Amino acid sequence: MQLTVDHITVRNGDQVIAEVTKAFSKGDHVIDFSRVTHVDSTVLAVILAARRVLKSDKSLELQHRPAQLDSLIAAYGVQSLFS
């Protein structure tokens, strides 16, 4: 699914989680960040929500990851979740 927002922060995190959860419960397994220009740590909650509803036969695919996401992954020490 292509995210429709240009930022993911605590202000819109619940909305983004709801959209991602809905798409992934219908079988999607891709999060496309191409429109996203800013994220805070809320993006990690979005990704973890997607992983929770992901069907076991598909792996999570993150497309056009913002550079901030990689920095947050390193800062929080959660690289093992994204390998």
Summary of the structure (lengths in Angstrom):
residues: 83
radius of gyration: 11.7
end to end distance: 20.4
largest distance: 32.4
contacts: 220
relative contact order: 0.21
helix: 47%
strand: 13%
